[in-house]
Amino acid sequence: MKEDWDSLMKTDKMIAEEDFTLSFTVNASPQEAFKSINEVRKWWTENLEGRSERLNDEFTVRFGDIHASTQKLTEFVPDQKVSWLITDSQLNFIENKQEWNGTRISFEITEENGKTRILFTHQGLVPAIECFSACSGAWTDYLENSLKSLIDEGKGQPGKT
């Protein structure tokens, strides 16, 4: 009985610590997907300061007075992967406003059966933290609607404020 309990607790802990991931396919080449991912203004928010196109670039995004975060490009493998480190965040809709600090975002790009698969991971955005529900929902919307549309149709739906 104790072994069953220990096994259950490990499983619950693993679920509670699972990073938010989302995978989707696009009808474009890995090169086109990579280029679009790095055009952050065209799919996440137009309110961006800085650059998001090369290794070590830093940029800050703002969504009114609700969300601001600064990202640094820490991995940049053309047509394959880009990663950001969140160096500062101000999430005004939750108690721990710096909840994203130190988390990482990655986009892994692979070719699959004539299409391109993008695997998005926000490492540190886990069910146990306060913004998980709102933030994972927002990511899903921006990725599946705005970024996918930018890649497939040439026009994203970024935030305006």
BANU-48018 format. One line per field, with one value per atom (N, C-alpha, C): x negated, z, y. Coordinates in Angstrom, 3 decimals, always signed. Layout:
<fifis>
u <- X; ...
w <- Z; ...
v <- Y; ...
</fifis>
This chain:
<fifis>
u <- -0.823; +0.000; -0.869; -1.920; -2.814; -3.463; -3.864; -4.472; -3.495; -2.213; -1.209; -1.086; -1.087; -0.984; -2.191; -3.400; -4.615; -4.601; -4.150; -4.062; -3.069; -1.931; -0.913; -1.446; -2.151; -2.695; -3.730; -4.573; -5.550; -4.842; -3.805; -3.045; -2.410; -1.775; -1.162; -2.207; -3.373; -4.420; -4.902; -5.048; -5.492; -4.468; -3.200; -2.156; -2.181; -2.325; -2.319; -3.511; -4.591; -5.794; -5.966; -4.993; -5.131; -5.032; -6.050; -6.080; -4.988; -4.486; -3.485; -4.140; -3.566; -4.042; -2.850; -3.116; -2.091; -2.800; -2.256; -2.835; -1.787; -2.222; -1.307; -2.092; -1.393; -2.049; -1.597; -2.489; -2.205; -2.554; -1.953; -2.191; -3.255; -4.415; -5.516; -6.816; -7.885; -9.193; -9.698; -10.641; -11.262; -11.879; -12.415; -13.009; -11.957; -10.796; -9.719; -9.186; -9.045; -8.569; -9.542; -10.824; -11.855; -11.824; -11.749; -11.703; -10.488; -9.336; -8.114; -8.168; -8.681; -8.791; -9.582; -10.636; -11.499; -10.961; -9.846; -9.171; -8.075; -8.502; -7.607; -6.518; -6.855; -5.873; -4.688; -4.907; -3.869; -2.915; -3.234; -2.325; -2.035; -2.925; -2.677; -2.141; -2.920; -2.428; -3.203; -2.495; -3.140; -3.914; -3.576; -4.216; -5.492; -6.537; -7.803; -8.928; -9.818; -11.021; -12.221; -13.192; -14.386; -14.350; -15.189; -15.313; -15.092; -14.607; -14.319; -14.750; -15.908; -16.296; -17.648; -18.437; -19.779; -20.097; -21.068; -21.541; -21.938; -21.519; -21.777; -20.937; -20.082; -19.144; -18.255; -17.801; -16.852; -15.684; -14.496; -13.313; -12.327; -11.563; -10.532; -9.190; -8.224; -6.862; -5.965; -4.938; -3.971; -2.557; -1.704; -0.278; +0.430; +0.546; +1.131; +0.409; +1.183; +0.571; +0.746; +1.105; +1.353; +0.081; -0.731; -1.881; -3.008; -4.190; -5.419; -6.465; -7.270; -8.354; -9.499; -10.703; -11.906; -12.506; -12.810; -13.346; -14.721; -15.617; -16.927; -17.033; -17.437; -17.621; -18.892; -18.729; -19.856; -20.268; -19.425; -19.741; -19.135; -19.916; -19.485; -20.125; -19.414; -19.901; -19.000; -19.476; -18.616; -17.833; -16.519; -15.576; -15.332; -15.861; -15.697; -15.197; -15.767; -15.398; -15.758; -14.877; -15.176; -14.671; -15.469; -15.090; -15.272; -14.360; -14.409; -14.503; -15.257; -15.279; -14.515; -13.533; -12.807; -13.633; -14.168; -15.052; -14.308; -13.122; -12.328; -10.870; -9.988; -8.562; -7.773; -6.664; -5.726; -4.332; -3.812; -2.500; -1.521; -0.842; -0.028; +1.308; +1.590; +2.870; +2.730; +1.528; +1.304; +0.506; +0.472; -0.209; -1.722; -2.358; -3.801; -4.041; -4.224; -4.300; -5.538; -6.533; -7.757; -7.780; -6.623; -6.526; -7.247; -7.361; -8.040; -9.555; -10.088; -11.531; -12.266; -13.263; -14.065; -13.448; -12.232; -11.643; -12.213; -12.029; -12.574; -11.481; -11.571; -10.637; -11.452; -10.980; -11.695; -10.709; -11.190; -10.473; -11.396; -11.001; -11.784; -11.054; -11.788; -11.206; -11.739; -10.824; -11.227; -10.342; -10.907; -10.131; -9.530; -8.255; -7.540; -6.543; -6.765; -5.835; -5.449; -6.423; -6.160; -5.593; -5.427; -4.954; -6.016; -5.798; -6.736; -6.022; -6.638; -6.097; -6.864; -6.114; -6.695; -6.299; -7.299; -7.078; -7.451; -6.447; -6.632; -6.677; -7.640; -7.718; -7.996; -7.202; -7.506; -7.943; -9.250; -9.836; -9.687; -9.004; -8.733; -7.285; -6.568; -5.127; -4.462; -4.217; -3.714; -2.379; -1.563; -0.244; -0.265; -1.369; -1.431; -1.545; -1.830; -1.976; -0.678; -0.533; +0.740; +1.163; +0.233; +0.644; +0.814; +0.653; +0.677; +1.925; +3.079; +4.316; +4.417; +4.263; +4.387; +3.259; +2.041; +0.888; +0.885; +1.212; +1.246; +2.381; +3.492; +4.586; +4.195; +3.481; +3.029; +2.008; +1.051; +0.077; +0.775; +1.739; +2.454; +3.097; +3.724; +4.363; +3.334; +2.260; +1.252; +0.564; +0.301; -0.407; +0.493; +1.661; +2.530; +3.248; +3.482; +4.199; +3.265; +2.478; +1.666; +0.390; -0.457; -1.704; -1.420; -0.539; -0.199; +0.329; +1.165; +1.697; +0.582; -0.343; -1.461; -2.278; -2.563; -3.375; -2.619; -1.384; -0.627; -0.040; +0.372; +1.099; +0.417; -0.687; -1.412; -0.914; +0.089; +0.634; +0.992; +0.361; +0.673; +1.698; +2.024; +2.990; +2.371; +1.317; +0.646; +1.486; +1.153; +1.783; +1.418; +2.289; +2.076; +1.620; +1.814; +1.506; +0.253
w <- +0.000; +0.000; +0.000; +0.800; +0.848; -0.521; -1.207; -2.528; -3.510; -3.443; -4.305; -4.035; -2.748; -2.362; -2.865; -2.672; -3.128; -4.641; -5.350; -6.803; -7.229; -6.570; -6.871; -6.607; -5.504; -5.165; -6.204; -6.670; -7.701; -8.985; -9.368; -10.575; -10.442; -9.304; -9.093; -9.151; -8.566; -8.580; -10.006; -10.785; -12.162; -12.963; -12.770; -13.474; -13.042; -11.743; -11.217; -11.716; -12.096; -12.523; -14.041; -14.779; -16.228; -16.868; -17.648; -18.341; -19.400; -19.646; -20.690; -22.051; -22.849; -24.207; -25.154; -26.370; -27.409; -28.730; -29.472; -30.746; -31.836; -32.958; -34.078; -35.382; -36.472; -37.777; -38.638; -39.548; -40.489; -41.892; -42.865; -44.276; -44.849; -44.219; -44.648; -44.359; -44.928; -44.701; -43.297; -42.780; -41.507; -41.549; -42.707; -42.842; -42.650; -43.282; -43.153; -41.723; -41.097; -39.712; -38.788; -38.937; -38.099; -38.242; -39.476; -39.738; -39.047; -39.164; -38.565; -37.045; -36.453; -34.991; -34.470; -35.188; -34.747; -35.084; -35.792; -36.054; -34.996; -33.774; -32.608; -32.706; -33.233; -33.384; -34.264; -35.153; -36.113; -35.592; -34.415; -33.926; -32.421; -31.600; -30.150; -29.732; -29.913; -29.632; -30.454; -30.900; -31.612; -30.646; -29.353; -28.338; -27.854; -28.659; -28.402; -28.530; -27.553; -27.600; -27.657; -28.509; -28.635; -29.904; -29.931; -31.114; -30.741; -31.720; -31.484; -32.667; -33.255; -34.474; -34.444; -33.352; -33.305; -31.890; -31.788; -30.488; -29.631; -28.377; -27.366; -27.532; -28.552; -28.631; -27.392; -26.982; -25.878; -26.330; -25.857; -26.187; -25.028; -24.922; -23.891; -24.582; -24.115; -24.628; -23.520; -23.936; -22.983; -23.503; -22.576; -22.850; -21.860; -22.242; -21.339; -20.003; -18.922; -17.586; -16.961; -17.773; -17.293; -17.280; -18.340; -18.517; -19.210; -18.632; -19.292; -18.997; -20.006; -19.768; -20.730; -20.238; -21.045; -21.300; -22.567; -23.006; -23.630; -23.415; -24.068; -24.898; -26.164; -27.022; -26.595; -26.082; -25.539; -26.427; -27.365; -28.310; -29.645; -30.699; -32.010; -33.065; -33.449; -34.446; -35.664; -36.700; -37.845; -38.347; -38.525; -39.084; -38.189; -36.940; -36.035; -34.645; -34.044; -32.657; -32.279; -31.476; -30.833; -29.400; -28.466; -27.050; -26.452; -25.528; -24.811; -23.319; -22.619; -21.157; -20.721; -19.839; -19.327; -18.182; -18.397; -17.408; -16.448; -16.854; -15.984; -16.409; -15.428; -15.759; -14.722; -15.168; -14.314; -14.734; -14.024; -14.331; -13.292; -13.622; -12.646; -12.315; -12.908; -12.643; -11.636; -11.090; -10.099; -8.918; -7.839; -6.629; -6.831; -7.332; -7.573; -8.965; -9.025; -10.300; -11.125; -10.505; -11.213; -11.469; -11.529; -11.652; -12.883; -13.935; -15.140; -15.059; -14.129; -14.067; -14.013; -14.881; -14.902; -15.678; -16.189; -17.004; -18.426; -19.200; -20.558; -21.549; -22.719; -23.799; -24.970; -25.561; -26.738; -27.832; -29.042; -30.241; -30.979; -31.070; -31.802; -33.107; -34.198; -35.532; -36.217; -36.700; -37.430; -38.662; -39.663; -40.868; -40.696; -41.066; -40.859; -41.983; -42.820; -43.897; -44.773; -45.150; -46.032; -45.342; -44.025; -43.248; -42.211; -41.493; -40.444; -39.108; -38.159; -36.795; -35.906; -35.101; -34.115; -32.740; -31.917; -30.532; -29.664; -29.025; -28.125; -26.700; -25.924; -24.502; -23.711; -22.658; -21.694; -20.417; -20.298; -19.167; -17.912; -16.917; -15.688; -15.576; -16.695; -16.660; -16.408; -15.140; -14.694; -13.979; -13.903; -13.277; -11.832; -11.134; -9.731; -9.533; -10.589; -10.395; -10.747; -10.170; -10.252; -11.674; -12.519; -13.852; -14.852; -14.447; -15.419; -16.295; -15.718; -16.497; -17.490; -16.999; -17.869; -18.900; -18.461; -19.363; -20.411; -20.016; -21.008; -22.012; -21.544; -22.453; -23.435; -22.951; -23.832; -24.843; -24.369; -25.300; -26.380; -25.987; -26.956; -28.032; -27.618; -28.568; -29.494; -28.925; -29.761; -30.714; -30.245; -31.088; -32.164; -31.767; -32.720; -33.668; -33.242; -34.103; -34.757; -33.972; -34.532; -35.217; -34.512; -35.134; -36.300; -36.121; -37.206; -38.427; -38.201; -39.289; -39.969; -39.188; -39.780; -40.685; -40.207; -40.992; -42.232; -42.062; -43.167; -44.138; -43.626; -44.459; -44.598; -43.858; -43.976; -43.094; -42.233; -41.357; -39.996; -38.958; -37.601; -36.979; -35.723; -34.980; -33.636; -33.683; -32.434; -31.575; -30.286; -29.387; -29.819; -29.567; -30.021; -28.910; -27.648; -26.556; -25.824
v <- -1.198; +0.000; +1.265; +1.286; +2.437; +2.668; +1.575; +1.716; +2.358; +1.984; +2.586; +4.081; +4.446; +5.854; +6.638; +6.081; +6.750; +6.935; +5.907; +5.985; +7.063; +7.121; +8.127; +9.532; +9.707; +11.028; +11.465; +10.562; +10.901; +11.320; +10.589; +10.915; +12.290; +12.581; +13.892; +14.999; +14.763; +15.776; +16.018; +14.949; +15.110; +15.910; +15.648; +16.395; +17.853; +18.094; +19.456; +20.266; +19.589; +20.298; +20.304; +19.804; +19.717; +21.094; +21.445; +22.732; +22.789; +23.997; +24.172; +23.957; +23.080; +22.842; +22.836; +23.205; +23.185; +22.885; +21.957; +21.573; +21.785; +22.344; +22.532; +22.477; +22.218; +22.165; +23.334; +23.700; +24.781; +24.305; +24.954; +24.623; +25.544; +25.545; +26.406; +25.666; +26.174; +25.553; +25.905; +25.134; +25.493; +26.894; +27.286; +28.612; +29.707; +29.519; +30.508; +30.544; +29.385; +29.327; +30.040; +29.768; +30.387; +31.908; +32.375; +33.823; +34.455; +33.825; +34.368; +34.368; +33.312; +33.250; +34.444; +34.813; +35.904; +37.292; +37.350; +38.627; +38.814; +38.924; +38.915; +39.988; +41.157; +42.245; +41.844; +40.908; +40.536; +39.464; +38.838; +37.790; +37.862; +38.455; +38.481; +39.841; +40.892; +42.239; +43.261; +44.271; +45.370; +46.253; +46.175; +47.002; +46.300; +46.402; +45.741; +46.746; +46.731; +47.575; +46.644; +46.976; +46.154; +45.328; +44.285; +43.439; +41.981; +41.201; +39.780; +38.916; +39.243; +38.546; +37.863; +38.043; +37.454; +36.986; +36.091; +35.631; +36.826; +36.793; +37.831; +39.092; +39.171; +40.293; +40.272; +41.444; +41.556; +42.407; +42.024; +42.804; +42.760; +43.831; +43.941; +44.086; +43.301; +43.397; +43.947; +44.675; +45.234; +45.015; +44.637; +44.499; +45.414; +46.697; +47.683; +47.674; +47.786; +47.729; +46.345; +45.352; +43.988; +43.143; +43.241; +42.350; +43.099; +42.995; +43.431; +42.366; +42.030; +41.080; +41.363; +41.091; +41.265; +39.893; +39.636; +38.365; +38.572; +37.607; +37.606; +36.333; +36.469; +35.307; +34.584; +33.371; +32.609; +31.442; +31.084; +30.024; +30.422; +30.297; +30.758; +29.862; +28.812; +27.857; +28.017; +28.706; +29.009; +27.794; +28.031; +27.065; +25.852; +25.862; +24.729; +25.095; +26.141; +26.431; +27.863; +28.447; +29.727; +29.628; +30.163; +30.145; +31.528; +31.850; +33.121; +32.841; +33.649; +33.667; +34.908; +34.745; +35.903; +36.470; +37.663; +38.271; +39.188; +39.632; +40.500; +40.396; +40.407; +40.381; +41.153; +41.677; +42.395; +41.947; +40.944; +40.383; +40.926; +41.988; +42.713; +42.065; +40.931; +40.263; +39.123; +38.926; +37.870; +38.427; +37.657; +38.120; +38.229; +37.157; +37.187; +37.757; +39.046; +39.748; +39.395; +38.795; +38.390; +36.878; +36.267; +34.817; +34.254; +35.025; +34.549; +34.694; +35.477; +35.696; +34.367; +34.217; +33.005; +31.857; +32.022; +30.966; +31.081; +30.026; +29.989; +29.595; +30.169; +29.874; +29.350; +28.255; +27.741; +27.347; +27.487; +27.076; +26.109; +24.848; +23.854; +23.552; +23.581; +23.472; +22.214; +21.389; +20.185; +20.016; +19.387; +19.076; +17.686; +17.566; +16.314; +16.097; +15.103; +14.750; +15.940; +16.739; +17.869; +19.094; +19.030; +20.182; +20.521; +21.570; +21.967; +21.928; +21.240; +21.151; +22.118; +22.859; +23.764; +23.253; +23.018; +22.630; +23.813; +24.404; +25.536; +25.003; +25.456; +25.102; +26.361; +26.577; +27.630; +26.910; +26.747; +26.026; +26.883; +26.341; +27.073; +27.512; +27.480; +27.742; +26.393; +26.125; +24.818; +25.003; +23.949; +24.055; +24.565; +24.410; +24.816; +26.326; +27.098; +28.537; +29.262; +30.444; +31.169; +31.525; +31.924; +32.391; +31.267; +30.007; +28.913; +28.942; +29.019; +28.948; +30.108; +31.324; +32.498; +32.544; +32.259; +32.364; +31.252; +30.031; +28.944; +29.179; +29.726; +30.062; +31.148; +32.169; +33.244; +32.724; +31.917; +31.332; +30.518; +29.700; +28.871; +29.749; +30.833; +31.735; +32.384; +32.938; +33.607; +32.639; +31.426; +30.466; +29.877; +29.366; +28.674; +29.628; +30.843; +31.785; +32.798; +33.499; +34.570; +34.077; +33.318; +32.856; +31.917; +30.982; +30.038; +30.805; +31.788; +32.600; +33.402; +33.933; +34.671; +33.753; +32.558; +31.629; +31.144; +30.732; +30.134; +31.154; +32.318; +33.273; +34.630; +34.837; +36.089; +37.210; +36.931; +37.974; +37.383; +37.914; +37.512; +38.438; +38.169; +38.995; +39.380; +40.227; +40.594; +41.529; +41.547; +42.519; +43.920; +44.869; +46.257; +47.184; +46.785; +47.724; +47.337
</fifis>
